[in-house]
Amino acid sequence: MESNRDLDLDPNKDDLPLRANTNHMLVRHYVLDLTVHFQRKVIGGSIVLFLEPGVVSSKQGEAGSISNTPVQNLSQVSSKHDVSSPITPEPNKVRPPEEPSHLCGGNDVSSVLWGDESEDFTLVLDCCDLTVSKVEELDVTTVDDLKKLDVDQQHANTDHPSSSLVQRVVSMPSVCWRLQHELYVQCSRSPTVHNAQPLRFHTDQWSLQIRKEGVCAPHDFPRAVRICYETKLTGGSVRWTKDQDGRCCVYTMGSPINNRALFPCQEPPVAMSTWQARVRAPCDYTVLMSGKNQAFPKPAETGFLQWEYYVTMPMPASTFTIAVGQWLEAGVKHPNFEQYVCSHMDYPCRFMVSAARAQAVIPHRVFAPPCHLQKANDMVLPLLPLCLTAAHSVLGVHPFSRLDVLIVPSGFSSLGMASPHIVFLSQSVLTGERNLCGARLCHEIAHSWFGLAIGARDWTEEWISEGFATYLEDVFWSHVQKLGCREAEEQRWLKALLRWRRLSDELQNSEEELQVLRPNKENTGEVSESGASVVKHALNPEKPFMQVHYLKGYFLLKFLADQVGEEKFLDFFKVFVGKFHGQLILSQVSLSCTRALCSFSQNANVAFGRHLRILASVSISPSFHHPEQLVLLLEFLLEEPMLSLSTLRLLETTYNLQAQDAEVKHRWCELAVKHKHTAAYRDVEQFLIHDQAMGVYLYGELMVQEDARQQALARRCLSIIKDDMDQSACSVVEEMIL
């Protein structure tokens, strides 16, 4: 029996008592399932003990009296505790009330009722400063894989089949350790034994004591026991503090009390055991533990990751170590931004799935009508995995688990549209070289992150979706093409020049109100008391065909990238999507660039004057028929007041313009209309019929010159496709030609 002095020991001054009765019962394996709560500064969950009777647990020859684990030299055990007899507190001594537990349930017994007069066997574990809420006996006979094991005569116990099965597991040879660990995990999740006498428990300053009524010998005691508990802030085994960067962290200390304030255990050195631990911590924290670990953490509940570690070499419980903090691994490139935590509503998030992190190409399919099936097979299908890989290399986890691509009917009013798991592509991307198709695929794939996984909380802020997708389109496409740094830079500047010209044209030929990226200005994101709101300018039929929100958003991002460097900017993108995926945001959140946005909107010419000087130096080589070069060449020619018929014919034959992509053919048709090149009117007609996504404003060009033949061409084309045409596009065209 322990003395009053034993109950009041000060571990900083006195000898440490080792209460665990290891001669009677040994823990062969621990399975810990814990969660780290930084807000409350507690670690809570459960620990399952797999037990085996010790060598003096019963008379020689009785069932269960043989242990496969020899008990080692007991001289290291404190002399203040006789390990050969169960320990119980002094009867009738009332302990101060424990701190209220955040866990529910309980089968604890007060010290008044817990005396040493009981004949029941007591399992004693080393424990202090833990709030234990429940102790359960597990029914491992419910584990199907366990029941498949052959139980030899040595381990058979018809009175206690659960004990026989546990003994079989703890006795498995080391070559079967993987199976053994899997069985331990399955057993740890078993339900409690139905209709069995509950396990009673009591805690004092230095121990947790467990009994089962009517069980008088260790070999009849349950072999699989689950203990639900939480640590206390006052526990000496666990240190809650801040790291050198002022961020919260927690770690175990090599204190005299070892780990008994972290989990109930057997502290004597002879109590050698293996263990597995599953620890959940907030997503921006890293869990480090003594032991081997899996390659990546797994997703747990929203905002948490689950880390798993294990040891295969039996070791004392005092060797168990844990450290949880916002650690970064040396030698690994880390962006200079805070790591993210899932902050969205609860859903099965791919960002938290370790397998998704390594999945560069998600499962994908391509669909098309029979007439376009061959083109889809030859162009779209080979490009799709390349574009997916490029996107993954830049932004990381694909937000969606699969992707279908559909070549939509000719009346579709844009080149592409992205929705969760599916992308619509216009047939216009199937002609010419692969550049237009590849760039458009990259654009729509970028919407998986910007537009879908991250959306605008106010639909007037379309630039958050389209500006980001337009910027990333170039980044992804450069990866697909495997361009060198210089080639990639030249291509991006060429595209920037084309976009600048398009933006300048829109700024000159559209209402000023439609040119503002944030038309709601300071009221952006506001709604009425009922939650109702409006989308400014959304019913204006011209708005869907404007590129301002694409182009201004793109140039804003390009401007910022030039300030900080593209590599650092893309690192930020990855962290940004990691932090804000699953949420709706406003411009104030997006890149924290409200000031830059306002400055850009008001002073665009000043901000990009330097860019234009560089862009103007981009050369056009007649020997290099790159689509963007041809587009720029034709746009320069469109600025010429006069072009001879021979020049137009030379252009057509030299560059085989009818076989180019839709962007090139669009400019060629504009040239034909402007200079009344009647031989090319057939090209204009084919473009208006088959490239409806791009031909809307070409109707205006046909009408503006008041040429009867051109106007007749416009009306004829509209009559052919009107029934299948997009409603918005049709209304815009009808207004032009009537």
C-alpha positions in Angstrom: 0.0 0.0 0.0 1.3 3.4 -0.9 2.0 5.9 1.9 0.8 9.5 2.3 4.2 10.6 1.4 4.0 8.7 -1.9 0.8 10.5 -2.8 2.4 13.9 -2.4 5.7 13.3 -4.1 7.3 16.3 -5.8 9.0 15.0 -9.0 11.4 18.0 -8.8 12.7 16.9 -5.4 11.8 13.3 -4.7 12.2 9.9 -6.3 9.7 9.2 -9.1 7.3 6.3 -8.4 6.8 3.8 -11.1 3.4 2.4 -10.3 2.8 0.1 -13.3 2.5 -3.5 -12.2 4.5 -4.9 -15.1 5.1 -8.3 -13.4 1.4 -8.9 -13.6 0.6 -7.5 -17.0 2.6 -6.0 -19.9 1.6 -3.7 -22.6 2.8 -5.2 -25.9 1.5 -2.5 -28.2 -0.1 1.0 -28.1 -2.4 2.5 -30.7 -2.8 6.2 -30.1 -5.5 8.3 -31.9 -5.0 11.9 -30.9 -5.9 15.4 -31.9 -3.9 18.5 -31.1 -6.0 21.5 -30.1 -3.9 24.6 -30.1 -6.8 26.9 -29.0 -7.4 25.0 -25.8 -3.8 23.7 -25.5 -4.7 20.1 -25.0 -4.1 16.9 -26.8 -7.0 14.5 -26.6 -8.3 11.3 -28.0 -7.8 7.7 -27.2 -5.1 5.1 -26.6 -5.7 1.4 -27.0 -3.5 -1.0 -25.0 -2.9 -4.6 -26.2 -2.0 -6.6 -23.1 -0.3 -9.8 -22.2 -0.1 -11.4 -18.7 3.3 -11.3 -17.1 5.3 -14.3 -15.9 4.0 -14.1 -12.3 0.4 -13.4 -13.4 -0.9 -16.8 -12.4 0.2 -20.2 -11.1 2.5 -22.1 -13.4 0.5 -24.1 -15.9 -2.7 -22.0 -15.8 -4.1 -20.8 -19.1 -2.5 -17.5 -20.1 0.4 -17.9 -17.7 3.1 -18.1 -20.3 4.4 -14.9 -21.8 6.4 -14.7 -25.0 8.1 -11.6 -23.6 10.7 -12.3 -20.9 10.5 -9.8 -18.0 13.9 -8.1 -17.8 15.9 -7.1 -14.7 13.7 -5.3 -12.3 16.5 -3.7 -10.4 15.9 -0.4 -12.3 12.4 -0.2 -10.9 12.0 2.3 -8.1 12.2 0.7 -4.7 9.3 2.8 -3.6 6.9 0.5 -5.4 6.6 -3.3 -5.1 5.9 -4.2 -8.7 4.7 -7.7 -7.7 1.5 -6.5 -6.1 -1.3 -4.3 -7.4 -1.4 -0.8 -6.0 -4.5 1.0 -4.7 -4.9 4.3 -3.0 -5.3 4.5 0.7 -9.0 3.8 1.5 -11.3 6.6 2.5 -8.9 9.3 1.5 -10.8 11.8 -0.6 -8.9 13.4 -3.5 -9.5 16.9 -4.8 -12.0 17.0 -7.7 -10.5 16.5 -11.1 -10.6 19.3 -13.8 -13.8 19.0 -15.8 -13.2 17.0 -18.9 -14.2 18.1 -22.4 -14.9 14.5 -23.2 -18.3 12.9 -22.5 -19.2 9.7 -20.7 -17.2 8.0 -18.0 -17.0 5.0 -15.7 -14.7 6.3 -13.0 -15.1 5.5 -9.4 -14.4 7.9 -6.6 -11.6 7.3 -4.2 -14.1 6.7 -1.4 -15.5 3.7 -3.2 -12.1 2.5 -4.5 -10.4 0.6 -1.8 -7.8 -2.2 -1.5 -10.2 -4.6 0.0 -11.4 -5.6 -3.5 -10.3 -9.1 -4.7 -10.6 -8.0 -8.3 -7.3 -7.7 -10.2 -6.2 -4.1 -10.8 -4.2 -3.0 -13.9 -2.0 -0.1 -12.8 -0.7 2.3 -15.4 1.7 5.2 -14.8 -0.3 8.4 -15.3 -0.5 11.9 -14.0 -2.2 15.2 -15.0 -4.6 13.5 -17.5 -8.3 13.8 -17.6 -9.6 10.3 -18.2 -13.2 10.1 -19.2 -13.7 6.5 -20.1 -12.1 3.0 -20.2 -13.5 0.3 -22.4 -13.0 -3.4 -23.1 -12.9 -4.0 -26.9 -14.6 -6.9 -28.6 -11.9 -7.9 -31.2 -14.0 -10.9 -32.3 -15.8 -8.4 -34.5 -12.6 -7.9 -36.7 -13.1 -10.2 -39.6 -9.5 -10.3 -40.7 -8.5 -11.3 -37.2 -10.9 -14.2 -37.1 -9.3 -15.6 -40.2 -6.1 -16.2 -38.2 -5.4 -19.7 -37.0 -5.3 -19.8 -33.3 -3.0 -22.7 -32.2 -3.6 -24.7 -29.0 -1.0 -22.7 -27.1 -3.1 -19.5 -27.5 -6.6 -21.1 -27.5 -8.9 -20.0 -24.7 -12.5 -21.1 -25.2 -13.6 -19.0 -22.2 -12.0 -15.8 -23.5 -11.9 -16.0 -27.4 -11.1 -12.3 -27.6 -8.0 -12.8 -25.4 -6.9 -15.7 -27.6 -7.1 -13.5 -30.7 -5.1 -10.7 -29.2 -2.5 -13.2 -28.0 -2.2 -14.5 -31.5 -1.6 -11.0 -32.9 1.0 -10.0 -30.3 2.8 -13.3 -30.9 3.0 -12.9 -34.7 6.6 -13.2 -36.1 8.4 -10.0 -37.0 8.3 -10.8 -40.8 4.5 -10.2 -40.5 4.8 -6.8 -38.9 2.8 -5.0 -41.6 -0.1 -7.3 -41.2 0.3 -7.2 -37.4 0.1 -3.4 -37.4 -2.9 -3.4 -39.7 -4.7 -5.9 -37.3 -3.8 -3.7 -34.4 -5.5 -0.7 -36.1 -8.6 -2.7 -36.9 -8.8 -4.0 -33.3 -8.4 -0.5 -31.9 -11.6 0.5 -33.8 -13.6 -2.4 -32.4 -16.8 -1.8 -30.5 -17.0 -2.4 -26.7 -18.0 -5.9 -25.6 -21.8 -6.2 -25.6 -23.5 -6.8 -22.2 -20.1 -7.2 -20.4 -19.4 -5.8 -17.0 -17.9 -2.3 -17.5 -14.4 -1.5 -16.7 -14.1 0.7 -13.7 -11.2 3.1 -13.2 -9.7 5.5 -10.7 -6.9 8.0 -11.0 -4.6 9.3 -8.3 -1.6 11.6 -8.5 0.7 9.0 -10.1 -1.5 6.3 -11.6 -4.5 5.1 -13.5 -6.1 1.9 -12.0 -8.5 -0.3 -13.9 -10.6 -3.2 -12.8 -13.3 -5.5 -14.2 -15.7 -6.8 -11.7 -15.3 -10.5 -11.0 -11.9 -10.7 -12.6 -9.4 -11.7 -10.0 -6.4 -12.8 -12.1 -4.4 -11.1 -14.8 -5.0 -13.9 -17.3 -8.8 -13.3 -17.2 -8.4 -9.5 -17.6 -9.3 -8.0 -21.0 -6.4 -7.9 -23.5 -7.6 -4.9 -25.5 -8.5 -1.8 -23.5 -9.3 1.7 -24.9 -8.8 4.7 -22.7 -10.3 8.1 -23.7 -8.5 11.1 -22.2 -7.2 14.6 -22.6 -3.9 16.1 -21.4 -3.9 19.0 -19.0 -2.1 22.3 -19.5 -0.3 21.7 -16.2 1.0 18.3 -17.3 4.8 18.1 -17.0 5.3 15.8 -20.1 4.0 18.4 -22.6 5.3 21.8 -23.3 3.1 24.4 -25.0 5.1 27.4 -26.1 6.1 29.5 -29.1 8.9 29.0 -31.6 11.5 31.5 -32.6 9.1 33.1 -35.1 6.4 33.6 -32.4 4.2 30.8 -33.6 2.5 28.3 -31.3 4.0 24.9 -30.9 4.0 21.9 -28.5 6.5 19.2 -27.8 7.2 16.6 -25.2 10.0 17.2 -22.7 12.6 14.9 -21.3 11.3 15.5 -17.8 11.6 13.2 -14.8 8.0 12.1 -15.3 8.6 11.1 -18.9 5.4 10.6 -20.9 2.9 9.7 -18.1 1.3 13.2 -18.6 1.0 12.5 -22.3 -0.7 9.1 -22.2 -1.4 6.4 -19.7 1.5 3.9 -20.0 3.9 1.6 -18.3 7.0 3.6 -17.5 9.4 1.0 -16.0 12.2 0.4 -18.6 11.3 -3.3 -18.7 8.0 -2.5 -20.2 9.2 -2.7 -23.8 6.5 -2.2 -26.4 5.8 -1.1 -30.0 3.3 1.6 -30.9 1.4 3.3 -33.7 0.1 6.8 -33.5 -2.4 8.7 -35.6 -2.3 12.4 -34.8 -4.5 15.2 -36.2 -3.3 18.7 -36.2 -4.2 22.0 -38.0 -3.2 21.9 -41.7 -0.5 24.6 -41.3 1.2 22.5 -38.7 3.7 19.6 -39.1 3.6 16.7 -36.7 7.0 15.1 -36.0 7.3 12.0 -33.9 9.8 9.3 -32.9 9.3 6.5 -35.3 8.8 5.8 -39.0 6.2 7.8 -40.9 4.1 7.7 -44.0 5.1 9.8 -47.0 2.4 12.4 -46.7 -0.3 13.3 -44.1 -3.9 12.4 -44.9 -6.9 14.6 -44.7 -8.9 14.6 -41.5 -11.8 16.8 -40.6 -11.9 20.3 -42.2 -8.9 22.3 -41.3 -6.8 19.3 -40.0 -4.3 16.8 -41.4 -3.7 13.4 -40.0 -0.1 12.2 -39.5 0.8 8.6 -38.9 4.0 7.2 -37.3 4.9 3.8 -35.9 7.8 1.8 -34.4 8.6 -1.9 -35.0 11.3 -2.2 -32.4 10.0 -2.7 -28.8 11.0 0.3 -26.8 10.2 1.9 -23.4 7.3 4.3 -23.4 9.6 7.1 -22.2 11.2 7.1 -25.7 8.0 8.3 -27.3 8.5 11.9 -28.5 6.2 14.3 -30.3 6.6 17.9 -31.6 3.9 19.8 -33.4 4.6 23.2 -34.9 4.8 25.2 -38.1 8.1 23.6 -39.0 9.7 23.8 -42.5 12.0 21.2 -43.9 15.5 22.4 -44.7 16.8 21.8 -48.2 13.2 22.0 -49.6 12.1 25.1 -51.4 9.4 26.8 -49.5 7.6 29.9 -50.8 8.0 33.0 -48.6 4.4 32.9 -47.5 2.4 31.3 -44.6 1.2 27.8 -45.3 -2.6 27.4 -45.7 -5.3 26.0 -43.7 -8.6 24.8 -45.3 -11.1 27.5 -44.3 -14.0 26.5 -46.4 -17.2 24.7 -45.4 -16.8 21.0 -44.8 -16.6 18.8 -47.9 -14.3 16.0 -49.1 -11.4 18.3 -50.2 -8.8 17.1 -52.7 -6.3 19.6 -51.4 -6.1 17.5 -48.2 -5.6 14.2 -50.1 -2.0 13.1 -50.3 -2.6 11.1 -53.4 -4.1 14.1 -55.2 -0.9 16.1 -54.6 1.0 13.7 -56.8 -1.7 13.3 -59.4 -0.4 15.6 -62.2 -2.9 14.2 -64.7 -6.5 13.5 -63.5 -8.7 11.0 -65.4 -10.1 12.7 -68.5 -12.2 12.1 -71.6 -12.9 14.0 -74.8 -16.3 14.0 -76.6 -17.3 15.4 -79.9 -19.9 15.0 -82.6 -18.9 12.5 -85.3 -17.9 15.2 -87.8 -15.3 16.5 -85.3 -14.3 13.3 -83.7 -11.1 12.8 -85.7 -9.9 16.4 -85.0 -10.7 16.0 -81.3 -8.8 12.7 -81.3 -5.8 14.2 -83.1 -5.6 17.6 -81.4 -7.5 17.8 -78.1 -6.8 14.4 -76.7 -3.0 14.5 -76.9 -2.9 18.1 -75.6 -5.1 17.6 -72.6 -2.7 15.6 -70.4 0.1 18.0 -71.2 -2.0 21.0 -70.2 -3.2 19.2 -67.0 0.5 18.4 -66.1 1.5 22.0 -66.7 -1.3 23.3 -64.5 -0.4 20.9 -61.7 3.3 21.9 -61.9 2.3 25.5 -61.3 -0.7 25.4 -58.9 -0.5 21.9 -57.4 -3.5 19.8 -56.5 -6.3 19.7 -59.2 -9.4 20.8 -57.3 -11.6 18.3 -59.2 -11.0 14.6 -59.6 -11.7 14.2 -63.3 -12.3 16.2 -66.4 -14.5 15.8 -69.5 -14.0 18.0 -72.6 -16.9 18.4 -75.0 -16.8 20.0 -78.5 -20.1 21.9 -78.3 -22.4 22.9 -81.2 -21.4 25.7 -83.5 -23.8 28.2 -82.0 -21.8 28.3 -78.8 -20.9 31.9 -78.1 -17.4 31.7 -76.8 -14.2 29.7 -77.3 -14.6 27.8 -74.1 -16.4 27.5 -70.8 -15.3 25.7 -67.6 -17.6 24.0 -65.1 -16.7 21.5 -62.4 -15.4 18.3 -64.0 -16.3 19.5 -67.6 -15.1 22.0 -70.2 -17.0 23.1 -73.2 -14.8 23.9 -76.3 -15.8 25.7 -79.5 -15.2 24.0 -82.7 -13.2 27.1 -83.7 -10.2 25.8 -81.7 -9.9 22.7 -83.9 -8.5 24.4 -87.0 -5.0 25.4 -87.8 -2.1 24.6 -85.6 -2.4 23.5 -82.0 -1.7 26.9 -80.4 -5.2 28.1 -80.2 -6.6 24.8 -78.9 -3.7 24.4 -76.4 -3.9 27.9 -75.1 -7.7 27.6 -74.7 -7.4 24.3 -72.9 -4.9 26.0 -70.5 -7.3 28.9 -70.0 -10.2 26.7 -69.1 -8.1 24.4 -66.9 -6.9 27.4 -65.0 -10.6 28.1 -64.1 -10.6 25.0 -62.0 -8.7 27.1 -59.5 -9.8 30.6 -60.4 -13.5 30.8 -61.1 -14.5 27.4 -59.6 -12.4 26.4 -56.6 -12.1 30.2 -55.9 -15.0 32.3 -56.9 -15.9 36.0 -56.8 -18.3 36.9 -54.0 -19.6 39.7 -56.2 -20.2 38.7 -59.8 -19.2 42.2 -61.0 -15.6 41.2 -60.2 -15.2 38.9 -63.1 -11.5 39.8 -63.4 -10.8 37.5 -60.4 -11.7 34.6 -62.6 -10.9 35.8 -66.1 -7.9 37.9 -65.4 -6.2 35.1 -63.5 -7.1 32.5 -66.1 -5.8 34.7 -68.9 -2.5 35.2 -67.1 -2.1 31.6 -66.2 -3.0 30.5 -69.8 0.4 31.8 -71.0 2.3 30.2 -68.1 0.7 26.8 -68.6 1.1 26.9 -72.4 4.8 27.8 -72.1 5.3 24.7 -69.9 3.4 22.5 -72.5 5.6 23.8 -75.3 8.8 23.3 -73.2 10.0 26.7 -74.3 13.3 28.0 -73.1 13.3 31.1 -71.0 14.0 33.4 -73.9 11.4 31.9 -76.2 8.8 31.8 -73.5 9.5 35.5 -72.7 9.2 36.5 -76.3 6.0 34.6 -76.8 4.5 36.2 -73.7 5.4 39.7 -74.8 4.0 39.0 -78.2 0.7 37.9 -76.6 0.8 40.9 -74.3 1.1 43.3 -77.3 -1.9 41.6 -79.0 -3.9 41.9 -75.8 -2.9 45.5 -75.4 -4.0 46.4 -78.8 -7.4 44.6 -78.2 -7.8 46.4 -74.9 -7.0 49.8 -76.5 -9.6 49.1 -79.1 -12.3 48.2 -76.6 -11.5 51.3 -74.5 -12.1 53.4 -77.5 -15.2 51.7 -78.7 -17.2 50.8 -75.6 -19.1 52.7 -72.9 -16.8 53.8 -70.1 -19.1 52.2 -67.5 -18.5 48.8 -69.1 -14.7 49.2 -68.8 -14.4 49.3 -65.0 -13.3 46.1 -63.4 -15.2 46.9 -60.2 -18.4 48.7 -61.3 -19.9 48.6 -57.8 -16.8 50.3 -56.5 -17.0 50.8 -52.7 -20.3 48.9 -52.7 -18.7 45.8 -54.1 -19.9 42.7 -52.2 -22.7 44.5 -50.4 -26.2 43.0 -50.4 -29.6 44.1 -49.0 -30.8 43.0 -45.6 -32.6 40.1 -47.2 -29.5 39.1 -49.1 -30.7 40.2 -52.5 -28.4 42.0 -54.9 -27.9 42.9 -58.5 -25.2 42.3 -61.1 -24.4 45.6 -62.6 -24.6 45.7 -66.5 -25.3 42.0 -66.6 -28.3 42.4 -69.0 -26.4 44.7 -71.4 -26.2 42.5 -74.5 -22.7 43.9 -75.4 -21.1 42.9 -72.1 -20.7 39.2 -72.8 -18.6 39.9 -75.9 -16.3 42.4 -74.2 -12.8 41.4 -73.1 -12.1 44.2 -70.6 -12.4 42.0 -67.5 -10.0 39.4 -69.2 -7.5 42.0 -70.4 -7.3 44.5 -67.6 -7.2 41.7 -65.0 -4.4 40.1 -67.0 -2.4 43.3 -67.3 -2.8 44.0 -63.6 -1.3 40.6 -62.7 1.4 40.9 -65.3 2.3 44.3 -63.8 2.6 42.8 -60.4 4.5 39.8 -61.6 7.1 42.2 -63.2 7.5 43.9 -59.9 8.2 40.9 -57.8 9.5 38.4 -60.4 7.5 35.7 -62.0 8.9 32.8 -60.0 8.0 34.4 -56.7 4.6 35.5 -58.1 3.7 31.9 -59.1 4.8 30.6 -55.7 2.3 33.0 -54.3 -0.4 31.7 -56.6 0.1 28.2 -55.3 -0.2 29.4 -51.7 -3.1 31.6 -52.5 -5.2 28.8 -54.0 -4.2 26.5 -51.1 -5.5 29.1 -48.7 -8.6 30.3 -50.4 -9.9 27.3 -52.3 -13.5 26.5 -51.5 -14.3 30.1 -50.8 -15.8 33.3 -52.4 -13.5 36.3 -52.3 -13.4 40.0 -53.2 -10.7 42.0 -54.8 -9.6 43.2 -51.4 -8.6 39.6 -50.6 -7.3 38.8 -54.0 -3.6 39.6 -53.8 -4.4 42.4 -51.3 -4.0 44.7 -54.4 -6.9 47.1 -54.1 -4.5 50.1 -54.3 -2.8 48.6 -57.3 -6.1 47.9 -58.9 -7.4 51.5 -58.5 -4.1 52.8 -59.7 -4.3 50.6 -62.7 -7.8 51.4 -63.6 -7.1 55.2 -63.5 -3.6 55.3 -65.0 -3.4 52.3 -67.4 -1.4 54.2 -70.0 1.2 55.4 -67.6 1.5 52.0 -65.9 2.2 50.2 -69.1 4.1 52.8 -71.1 7.3 50.9 -70.4 5.7 47.7 -71.5 4.6 49.2 -74.8 8.1 50.4 -75.7 9.3 46.8 -75.2 6.4 45.3 -77.1 6.9 47.5 -80.1 10.2 46.0 -80.7 8.8 42.5 -81.2 9.8 41.4 -84.7 7.7 39.6 -87.3 9.6 37.1 -89.3 8.2 36.1 -92.7 10.0 32.8 -92.4 8.4 31.9 -89.1 4.6 31.4 -89.4 3.8 31.5 -85.7 0.0 32.2 -85.3 0.5 35.1 -82.9 3.0 36.6 -85.3 0.5 36.3 -88.2 -2.2 37.9 -86.1 0.0 40.8 -85.3 1.1 41.2 -88.9 -2.5 41.3 -90.1 -3.5 43.8 -87.4 -0.7 46.1 -88.6 -1.9 45.7 -92.1 -5.5 46.5 -91.0 -4.1 50.0 -90.0 -3.0 50.6 -93.6 -5.5 52.8 -95.5 -4.9 51.0 -98.8 -3.7 47.5 -99.8 -3.6 46.3 -103.4 -5.3 43.3 -104.6 -2.0 41.6 -105.5 -0.8 42.2 -101.9 -3.9 40.5 -100.5 -3.4 37.6 -102.8 0.3 37.3 -101.9 -0.6 37.3 -98.2 -3.2 34.6 -98.8 -0.9 32.2 -100.6 2.2 32.9 -98.7 0.7 32.2 -95.3 -2.1 29.8 -96.4 -4.5 31.9 -94.4 -7.6 29.7 -95.0 -5.9 26.9 -93.1 -4.8 28.9 -90.1 -6.6 29.0 -86.8 -9.6 31.1 -86.1 -7.7 34.1 -84.7 -5.7 34.4 -87.9 -8.8 33.9 -90.1 -10.7 36.5 -88.2 -8.1 39.2 -89.1 -7.9 37.9 -92.7 -11.7 38.3 -93.0 -11.5 41.8 -91.6 -8.9 42.7 -94.3 -11.1 41.2 -97.0 -14.1 43.2 -95.8 -12.1 46.5 -95.4 -10.5 46.3 -98.8 -13.6 44.7 -100.5 -11.6 41.6 -101.6 -14.5 39.8 -103.2 -12.6 36.7 -103.9 -12.3 36.1 -100.2 -16.0 36.7 -99.4 -16.4 32.9 -99.3 -13.9 32.8 -96.5 -15.9 35.5 -94.7 -19.1 33.5 -95.1 -17.5 30.3 -93.8 -16.1 32.1 -90.8 -19.4 33.6 -89.8 -21.2 30.2 -90.1 -18.6 28.0 -88.5 -16.8 30.3 -86.1 -19.8 31.9 -84.4 -17.9 32.3 -81.2 -15.7 35.0 -82.8 -17.7 36.4 -85.7 -20.2 38.7 -83.9 -18.4 42.0 -84.6 -17.5 41.0 -88.1 -21.2 41.6 -88.9 -20.7 45.2 -87.9 -17.7 45.5 -90.3 -19.9 44.2 -93.1 -22.6 46.8 -92.4 -20.5 49.9 -91.7 -19.3 50.5 -95.3 -22.8 50.4 -96.6 -21.7 48.1 -99.4 -24.8 46.3 -100.8 -22.9 43.1 -101.5 -21.3 43.0 -98.0 -24.6 43.8 -96.3 -26.4 41.0 -98.3 -23.6 38.6 -97.2 -24.2 39.5 -93.5 -28.0 39.1 -93.8 -27.6 35.8 -95.6 -25.3 34.3 -93.0 -27.6 35.4 -90.2 -30.5 33.7 -91.8 -28.6 30.5 -92.2 -27.5 30.2 -88.5 -30.2 32.3 -86.7 -32.1 29.3 -85.3 -29.0 27.7 -83.8 -27.3 30.9 -82.8 -26.7 32.0 -79.2 -29.6 34.3 -78.0 -27.3 37.1 -76.8 -25.2 36.9 -80.0 -28.2 36.9 -82.2 -29.7 40.0 -80.5 -26.4 41.9 -80.9 -26.1 40.9 -84.6 -29.8 41.8 -85.4 -29.3 45.2 -83.9 -26.3 45.7 -86.2 -27.9 44.6 -89.5 -31.4 46.0 -89.1 
